[in-house]
Amino acid sequence: MPHHTSLIAMLVAGFVLAFVLGALANRLRLSPLVGYLLAGIVAGPYTPGFVGDAEIAPQLAEIGVILLMFGVGLHFSLRDLLSVRGIAIPGAVAQITVATTLGWGLALLMGWGHMAGLVFGFSLATASTVVLLRAMEERRLLDTRRGRIAVGWLIVEDIACVVALVLIPALAGALGDGDASAGEIGIALLFTFLKVGAFVAFMLLVGRRVIPWLLERIAGTGSRELFTLCVLAIAMGVALGSAELFGVSFALGAFFAGMLLNESEFSSQAAQDSMPMRDAFAVLFFVSVGMLFDPIILFDHPWQVVATTLIILVGKSAAAYGIVRLFGHSRSTALTISTSLAQIGEFAFIIAGLGLALRLLPPEGLSLVLAGSLISIMLNPLLFMLLDRWQAREDARADRERPPEPPVVPVDIEGHAIVVGYGRVGAQLATLLRHRGVPIVVIEDDADLVRRAREDGFTTVRGNAANPRVMEEAAPDRAKLAVFAIPQALEAGEAIERLKAANPGITALARAHSDRQVEHLLAHGADAAVLAERELAYSLAEMIMASPAYRPPRTA
């Protein structure tokens, strides 16, 4: 039978190239985003070899945008923003203004129009959440004052990008002929805000009730497949419905869907279950963006590439540094924030791609954004390395003058149990152990679950247990027990092997979902691995045999 392979070829090439180049970038201690973008360049029309379908790639990218924005809404934390609102809100707004102005000025020097300049400048103003959080987590900074300011700063940037996604199409329509009056622009913006207001009102009045209700009903069925499908249906359905019924962007609809779902008690499970699909299409989004990059711009317009990169690395970072210092924070905090923001990522591509689709931004504008992103993301680890060295010297010099930040885990804790994962299994396990008088240290990388564990009174280390720094912070050398309540057996096996090397006498237990996973965990040092389905069957069998219906009759 005939096969129509355009979509299949695009998916296979995108995933394979992204995997190979992403793994290579990770091996070189770069962000995998670099590898994903390079995969798109390889599959694009400007390089020899395989060329992806130019019609299918943008549609896959649109799905990627929807799921990316859904993830942003799902992890949106007003609490994190409010805790540092005094510096994050004015700081981020001022830094975005400076970076946008610098990009706009560069665009005017290149002969572009004002609207192209504003889109180009705004694309350079926002940092990559993925890159920033990874750098912060590697340095155990997420729970420090510096980390909270950086996260709050990112939240303000995310909100600004959502607003830009609403305003740019409206301004593009009003300025399409180039001679729109102030009244026409005002009417266009008013009409846009009315549509957005109607959508927001509908979501708050209807969606806020329907989405949690629907999730609760589906969760009650006990079907993980249906629950995952429900989450994806909400994300995609709200995004498409918002565009068709209210005329707002897919991105805004997906963001609101995630934000409302975040209020549900099932938000953590929704985030976990939808993560594989979100990650997969996010990768395809970066690949499709990379396909639009023409490498020849590096040779035809080298000074523009250098200027773009300097705006990202120097311009907006210097603005962030000055703003943080102006608000009275230390030089260490200012350097950490400015270094964190010295790169651009996913939102830059979304804004620049929208500008290109609306013909506000010339094709070389997107290529410059991509070039600046690739260079800045590759240089960001080097900047952090220099910052780490400077910070180490400053800490050594100021040890007697400034007390270090208190550790999360008490220094006198001993004989405790390390519970890895605070999901449904880990939370119940930690509570049962505490009732039996066992000291508990929880390791969890999800921000919402970390907050919940701390609210429940548990000492909690934020991060991935496979990260040596994270495990070291949980004091494994003084622990008696480690229980891995996470479903990722490969990740647990790696962490157990490292844990046993630090403390050979510790008892390590883990959960598994197949016989092969049990073998993997035992091979990596686990003292026992519980096969969840088998234990459930044993428990049910014991309950059945203890019931009166199956109790053997008494003999006379």
C-alpha positions in Angstrom: 0.0 0.0 0.0 1.3 3.6 -0.6 2.8 5.5 2.3 2.5 9.2 2.8 5.7 9.9 4.8 6.1 13.7 4.9 4.9 13.9 8.5 6.6 10.7 9.6 9.9 11.8 8.0 9.7 15.2 9.7 9.0 13.6 13.1 11.7 11.0 12.7 14.3 13.4 11.4 13.4 16.0 14.1 13.6 13.6 17.0 16.7 11.7 15.8 18.7 14.9 15.0 17.5 16.6 18.2 18.5 13.6 20.3 22.0 13.2 18.8 22.9 16.9 18.8 21.1 17.5 22.1 23.1 14.7 23.8 26.3 16.0 22.3 25.5 19.5 23.6 24.8 18.1 27.0 28.1 16.2 26.9 29.9 19.5 26.3 28.0 20.9 29.3 25.9 23.2 27.1 22.1 23.5 27.2 20.4 20.8 25.0 18.6 23.8 23.4 21.7 24.4 21.4 21.5 20.9 20.1 17.8 21.2 19.2 18.4 24.4 17.3 21.4 22.9 15.5 19.2 19.9 14.5 16.8 22.4 12.9 19.6 24.0 11.0 20.7 20.6 9.7 17.2 19.8 8.6 16.6 23.3 7.2 16.7 24.4 3.5 19.9 26.3 4.0 22.1 23.3 4.6 22.8 20.2 2.4 21.1 16.9 3.0 17.7 16.2 4.4 15.2 19.1 4.2 12.1 19.0 6.4 8.7 19.7 5.1 8.2 23.5 5.1 4.4 23.2 5.5 4.3 20.6 8.3 7.2 22.1 10.4 5.3 25.3 11.3 2.2 23.3 12.4 4.3 21.1 14.7 5.9 24.3 16.0 2.5 25.7 16.7 1.7 22.6 18.8 5.0 23.1 20.6 4.1 26.7 21.3 0.7 25.7 22.7 2.3 23.1 25.0 5.2 25.4 26.0 2.7 28.1 27.0 0.5 25.6 28.8 3.6 24.5 30.8 4.3 28.2 31.7 0.8 28.6 32.9 0.9 25.3 34.8 3.9 26.4 36.8 2.9 30.1 37.1 3.4 31.1 40.7 1.9 34.3 41.9 3.4 33.6 45.4 6.9 33.4 44.0 6.4 36.7 42.3 4.8 38.5 45.3 7.7 37.4 47.6 10.2 39.5 45.5 7.8 41.9 43.9 9.7 44.9 45.2 12.7 44.2 43.0 11.4 41.7 40.4 8.6 43.8 38.9 10.3 47.2 38.5 13.6 45.5 37.7 12.3 43.3 34.9 10.2 46.1 33.4 13.2 48.4 33.3 15.5 45.7 31.9 13.0 44.8 29.2 12.7 48.5 28.3 16.4 48.9 28.0 17.0 45.8 25.9 14.0 46.6 23.7 15.3 50.1 23.1 18.8 48.8 22.3 17.4 46.3 19.8 15.1 49.0 18.3 18.1 51.3 17.8 20.1 48.5 16.1 17.1 47.8 13.8 16.9 51.5 12.8 20.7 51.4 12.0 20.0 48.5 9.7 17.3 50.4 7.9 14.2 48.6 9.4 11.0 50.2 10.4 9.9 51.1 13.9 7.6 48.2 14.4 10.2 45.7 13.2 12.6 47.3 15.6 10.3 47.0 18.5 9.6 43.3 17.8 13.3 42.6 17.3 14.2 44.5 20.5 11.6 42.7 22.6 12.8 39.4 21.3 16.2 40.1 22.8 14.8 41.2 26.2 13.6 37.9 27.7 15.8 35.1 29.0 15.2 31.4 28.6 13.5 29.8 31.5 15.0 26.4 30.7 18.6 27.7 30.7 18.2 29.9 33.8 16.6 27.3 36.0 19.2 24.7 35.0 22.0 27.0 35.9 20.4 27.9 39.2 19.6 24.3 40.1 23.2 23.2 39.4 24.5 25.8 41.8 21.8 25.2 44.5 20.6 28.7 44.2 16.8 28.2 43.6 16.0 28.5 47.3 18.3 31.4 48.0 17.3 35.1 47.9 19.2 35.4 44.6 17.3 32.5 43.1 13.9 33.7 44.2 14.6 37.1 42.6 15.7 35.5 39.4 12.6 33.3 39.3 10.3 36.3 40.1 12.1 38.3 37.4 11.4 35.4 34.9 7.7 35.4 35.9 7.4 39.1 35.1 9.1 38.5 31.7 6.7 35.7 31.0 3.7 38.0 31.8 5.2 40.7 29.5 5.6 38.1 26.7 1.9 37.1 27.1 0.9 40.7 26.8 3.1 41.1 23.8 1.5 38.1 22.1 -1.8 39.9 22.5 -0.7 43.4 21.4 1.6 42.6 18.4 -1.2 41.2 16.2 -3.4 44.1 17.0 -0.7 46.7 16.2 0.2 44.8 13.1 -3.4 45.1 11.9 -3.6 48.7 12.7 -0.2 49.6 11.2 -0.4 47.3 8.3 -0.7 50.1 5.7 2.0 52.2 7.5 -0.2 55.3 7.9 -2.6 54.5 10.6 -3.8 57.4 12.8 -3.7 57.4 16.5 -7.4 56.9 16.6 -7.3 53.8 14.4 -4.6 52.4 16.6 -6.6 53.1 19.7 -9.7 51.5 18.3 -7.7 48.4 17.3 -6.2 48.1 20.8 -9.6 48.7 22.4 -11.2 46.0 20.3 -8.3 43.6 21.1 -8.6 44.2 24.9 -12.4 43.7 24.6 -11.8 40.3 23.0 -9.2 39.4 25.6 -11.4 40.6 28.4 -14.3 38.5 27.2 -12.0 35.5 27.0 -10.6 36.1 30.5 -14.1 36.6 31.9 -15.3 33.3 30.3 -12.3 31.4 31.6 -12.7 32.8 35.2 -16.4 32.3 35.3 -16.7 29.0 33.4 -13.3 27.5 32.9 -12.3 27.9 36.6 -15.2 25.7 37.5 -15.4 23.3 34.6 -11.6 22.4 34.3 -11.1 21.3 37.9 -14.5 19.5 38.0 -13.6 17.6 34.8 -10.1 16.7 36.1 -11.6 15.4 39.4 -14.1 13.2 37.5 -11.5 11.7 35.2 -9.0 11.2 38.0 -11.8 9.3 39.8 -11.8 6.7 37.0 -8.3 5.6 38.0 -7.2 5.6 34.3 -3.9 7.3 33.8 -4.3 7.3 30.1 -7.7 9.1 30.3 -6.2 11.6 32.8 -3.3 12.4 30.5 -5.6 12.7 27.5 -7.9 15.0 29.5 -4.9 17.3 30.3 -3.8 17.4 26.7 -7.4 17.9 25.5 -7.8 20.9 27.9 -4.6 22.4 26.7 -5.2 22.0 23.0 -9.0 22.5 23.2 -8.8 25.8 25.1 -6.0 27.1 22.8 -8.0 26.3 19.7 -11.3 27.5 21.2 -9.8 30.8 22.3 -8.6 31.5 18.8 -11.8 30.5 17.1 -14.4 32.0 19.5 -12.5 35.0 20.9 -9.9 35.7 18.2 -7.0 35.6 20.7 -3.8 33.6 20.1 -3.3 29.9 20.7 -0.5 30.9 23.2 -2.7 33.0 25.4 -5.4 30.3 25.5 -2.9 27.6 26.4 -1.4 29.9 29.1 -4.8 30.5 30.8 -5.6 26.8 30.5 -2.4 25.9 32.4 -2.9 28.7 34.9 -6.5 27.5 35.8 -5.4 23.9 35.9 -2.7 25.0 38.3 -5.4 25.8 40.9 -6.6 22.2 40.9 -5.4 19.7 43.5 -4.4 17.5 40.6 -2.0 20.1 39.1 1.1 18.2 40.1 -0.1 15.0 38.5 -1.2 16.9 35.4 2.2 18.4 35.1 3.9 15.1 35.5 1.7 13.1 33.2 1.8 15.7 30.4 5.5 16.4 30.6 6.6 13.8 28.1 4.3 15.2 25.4 5.2 18.8 26.3 8.9 18.0 26.1 8.6 16.1 22.8 6.7 18.9 21.0 8.9 21.6 22.6 11.9 19.9 21.0 10.1 19.9 17.7 9.4 23.6 18.2 13.1 24.4 18.6 13.9 22.2 15.6 11.3 24.0 13.4 12.7 27.4 14.6 16.2 26.2 13.7 15.0 25.4 10.2 14.4 29.1 9.6 18.0 30.0 10.4 20.2 30.9 7.5 23.9 30.4 8.5 25.0 32.7 5.7 24.0 35.6 7.9 27.1 35.0 10.0 29.3 35.9 7.0 27.1 38.4 5.2 26.2 40.5 8.3 28.9 39.8 10.9 28.7 43.1 12.7 24.9 42.8 13.1 25.4 39.4 14.7 28.1 40.8 17.0 25.9 43.8 17.9 22.9 41.5 18.6 25.0 39.3 20.8 26.4 42.3 22.7 22.9 43.6 23.4 22.1 40.2 25.0 25.3 39.6 26.9 26.3 43.1 27.8 23.4 45.5 27.3 20.5 43.9 29.2 22.9 42.3 31.7 24.4 45.7 32.5 20.9 47.1 32.9 19.9 44.3 35.2 23.1 44.7 37.3 22.5 48.4 37.7 18.9 48.0 38.6 19.6 45.4 41.3 22.4 47.5 42.8 20.1 50.6 42.7 17.6 48.7 44.8 20.3 48.2 47.5 21.2 44.5 46.8 24.7 43.2 47.1 27.1 43.0 44.2 26.9 39.2 44.4 23.1 39.2 43.9 23.4 41.7 41.1 26.0 39.6 39.3 24.0 36.5 39.7 20.9 38.1 38.3 22.7 39.7 35.4 24.6 36.5 34.5 21.3 34.5 34.6 19.7 36.9 32.1 22.6 37.0 29.7 20.9 34.7 27.2 17.6 34.4 25.3 15.5 31.4 24.5 12.0 30.1 23.8 10.0 33.3 24.2 12.5 35.1 21.9 11.6 32.5 19.1 7.9 32.8 19.8 7.9 36.6 19.5 10.3 36.7 16.6 8.3 34.0 14.8 5.1 35.9 15.3 6.7 39.0 13.9 7.9 37.1 10.9 4.5 35.5 10.3 2.8 39.0 10.5 5.5 40.4 8.2 6.6 42.9 10.8 10.1 41.4 11.0 12.3 40.6 8.0 13.7 37.0 7.7 17.2 38.2 8.6 15.7 39.5 11.9 14.7 36.0 13.0 18.2 34.7 11.9 19.8 37.4 14.0 17.7 36.4 17.0 18.7 32.8 16.5 22.3 33.6 16.1 22.3 35.7 19.3 20.5 32.9 21.1 22.9 30.2 20.0 26.0 32.3 20.9 24.6 33.5 24.3 23.4 30.1 25.4 26.8 28.6 24.6 28.6 31.4 26.4 26.3 31.4 29.4 28.0 28.5 31.2 31.4 30.2 30.7 30.0 33.4 32.3 28.7 31.4 35.3 32.0 29.6 35.6 33.7 33.1 35.9 31.0 34.1 38.4 31.6 31.0 40.5 35.3 31.7 40.7 34.7 35.3 41.7 32.1 34.2 44.2 34.4 31.7 45.8 37.1 34.3 46.3 34.5 36.7 47.7 33.1 34.1 50.1 36.6 33.2 51.3 37.3 36.9 52.0 34.0 37.6 53.7 33.6 34.5 55.8 34.2 36.3 59.1 32.2 39.4 58.1 29.1 37.8 56.6 27.5 34.6 57.9 26.8 32.0 55.2 23.2 31.2 54.3 21.8 28.5 56.7 21.7 25.0 55.1 18.3 23.5 54.4 19.1 20.3 56.3 20.2 20.8 60.0 23.8 20.1 60.5 23.1 17.9 63.5 20.6 15.6 61.8 21.5 11.9 62.1 19.8 8.5 61.5 17.2 10.1 59.2 15.4 8.7 56.2 15.8 10.3 52.8 12.5 10.2 50.9 13.1 10.9 47.2 9.9 12.3 45.6 6.9 13.9 47.3 4.1 12.7 45.0 1.2 10.6 46.0 3.4 7.7 47.2 6.2 9.8 48.7 3.9 12.1 50.6 2.1 9.2 52.3 5.3 7.3 53.0 6.9 10.4 54.6 3.9 10.9 56.8 3.8 7.3 58.0 7.6 7.4 58.8 7.2 10.6 60.7 4.3 9.1 62.8 6.8 6.4 63.8 9.3 8.9 65.0 11.7 8.7 62.0 13.4 12.0 61.0 12.7 12.8 57.4 14.5 14.7 54.6 12.6 14.9 51.4 14.2 15.4 48.0 11.9 16.8 45.3 12.5 18.8 42.1 9.0 20.1 41.4 8.5 23.6 42.9 4.8 23.0 43.8 5.6 19.7 45.6 8.6 21.3 47.4 6.3 24.0 48.7 3.7 21.4 49.8 6.3 19.2 51.5 7.6 22.3 53.5 4.1 23.3 54.4 3.6 19.8 55.7 6.6 20.4 58.0 9.2 18.3 56.2 12.8 19.3 55.7 13.0 19.5 51.9 15.9 19.7 49.5 14.9 21.1 46.1 16.5 19.4 43.1 17.1 16.2 41.2 18.4 13.3 43.4 20.6 12.2 40.6 22.5 15.5 40.9 25.5 14.9 43.3 25.1 18.3 44.9 21.5 17.7 45.7 22.1 14.3 47.2 25.0 15.7 49.2 22.8 18.4 50.7 20.5 15.7 52.1 23.4 14.4 54.4 23.4 10.8 53.0 26.5 9.9 55.0 24.5 10.3 58.3 21.3 8.7 57.0 20.1 5.1 57.8 17.5 4.8 55.0 16.8 6.1 51.6 13.5 5.4 49.9 13.0 6.3 46.2 9.3 6.9 45.7 9.8 8.3 42.2 8.6 6.2 39.2 11.8 6.8 37.1 13.8 3.7 37.7 16.8 4.7 35.6 17.2 8.0 37.5 16.7 6.2 40.8 19.4 3.6 39.9 21.9 6.3 39.1 21.2 8.0 42.4 21.3 4.8 44.4 24.7 3.9 43.0 26.1 7.3 44.0 24.3 7.1 47.4 25.9 3.7 48.2 29.4 5.1 47.3 28.9 7.9 49.9 27.4 5.6 52.6 27.8 1.8 52.0 25.8 1.0 55.1 22.6 2.8 54.1 19.5 0.8 53.2 18.2 1.8 49.8 14.6 0.9 48.8 12.9 1.8 45.5 9.7 1.4 43.6 9.5 -0.3 40.2 6.8 -1.0 37.5 8.4 -4.0 35.8 10.6 -7.0 36.4 13.3 -5.4 34.3 13.2 -2.2 36.4 13.6 -4.4 39.5 16.7 -6.0 38.0 18.1 -2.6 37.1 17.6 -1.2 40.6 19.1 -4.2 42.3 22.1 -4.2 39.9 22.7 -0.5 40.9 22.8 -1.3 44.7 19.2 -1.2 45.9 18.6 -3.4 48.8 15.0 -4.1 47.7 12.7 -2.9 44.9 9.0 -3.0 45.3 7.0 -3.9 42.2 3.9 -1.8 42.8 1.5 -3.9 40.8 2.6 -7.2 42.4 2.4 -5.8 46.0 -1.1 -4.5 45.2 -2.1 -8.0 44.0 -0.7 -9.6 47.2 -2.5 -7.1 49.4 -5.8 -7.6 47.6 -5.4 -11.4 47.7 -4.8 -11.3 51.5 -7.9 -9.1 52.0 -9.9 -11.5 49.9 -8.8 -14.6 51.8 -9.5 -12.8 55.1 -13.1 -12.0 54.1 -16.0 -14.1 55.5 -16.9 -15.4 52.0 -13.6 -17.2 51.7 -13.0 -18.1 55.3 -12.8 -21.9 55.5 -15.6 -23.5 57.4 -15.0 -24.9 60.9 -14.9 -28.6 61.3 -16.7 -30.3 64.2 
